[in-house]
Amino acid sequence: MQESLEAIGEALDENGKVIVTGCLGAKGDVVRETHPKVLAVTGPHAVEEVMAAVHHHLPGPAEDTANPFTSLVPPQGIKLTPRHYAYLKISEGCNHRCTFCIIPSMRGDLVSRPIGEVMTEAENLVKAGVRELLVIAQDTSAYGVDVRYRTGFWNGRPLKTRLYELANALGSLRANAPGGELWVRLHYVYPYPHVDEVIPRMAEGKILPYLDVPLQHSSPRILKLMKRPASSEANLERIRAWRDICPEITLRSTFIVGFPGETEAEFEELLDFLEEAQLDRVGCFAYSPVEGARANELPDMLPDELREERRARFMEVQERISAKRLKRKVGKTMQVLVDERDGKFAIARSSADAPEIDGRVYVEDGGMLKPGDWAAVRVARAGDHDLWAKLAPKREAQQA
Ligand code: SF4
């Protein structure tokens, strides 16, 4: 919360006009007490309230804002990411009640967006030049549960409100994307059995062979205290099966260490799980009590230093695993998407790298490439998180 309050302060210093919306907005009193100059504070899903506040403080001409000749807002909306990638939010809220999390109390139960609306937004983004769609939600795999996987319509075609159908439909947008190339990346996917259906689409190259699966822990007792579904054994089996179907798959996950009552043996069980699972990318948080979370009522809160020490030990193990997996890419040719240029380097990402959270591919002779360009590169060396590469010879580029 402190970080968000500081960001609001910075925005106020920058331009003096700030409207706060989202989860923090639900705590309006805290925001207003800290920053009395904010123009408005709203909770999550408050599009109308935000728009009313914008119109109130920045009145524009009373014209039809959907008119492309007079409106500054394009039909695909305004997004804050660079032009070549965009986040596609498919639902809001969550039906789980993980004890360390307060999102359901702030955002409510799962509400899936109509599949036709999601697909139209995706189509418009691709038409506007987006090369990579990052599918997000609090729980992406639960998409459609709240509407019983209702059949919606997109371009007159019936389409079930379900992750599998959505992934297929998003993959089909490649056909109309410039150069026939589009990356569809799935984030925040629970390892439910029905997720297995999506993996063959990854093996066929319809969507990116990348899954961001927040596992949080491996000890059955801790998972139960966290109120997380699935056991570590089931997760390991699932991971093995995914890799059998799609050996190229990149698996990312997040974990919490130092959860209340976590014993040394349970923590070591988690380290063993890491060794078994051989995940590619991992984020780890030392448990930190969130105001209003039920986990705060659990006994045996661990001291700060122990939580931090376990986080460091966890990262030491995972960094070795990640670095080893990354090293296997040296000498291989791969396709990358350029994010930015830095002198004679291009800074890019491969299918294994989501923006901002994963590694980067530094293309040493990519100075002529522009953000949003595709390039085939051959990997020259690997660090702990990033790769260094050179543009691939033409013949190899055609196979990448
Ligand atoms: S951690 Fe994720 S799945 Fe669990 S309650 Fe929070 S949003 Fe839902």
Residues whose N, C-alpha, C, O or C-beta is under 5 A from the ligand:
A	BS01	SF4	C94 H96 R97 C98 C101 I103 Q138 D139
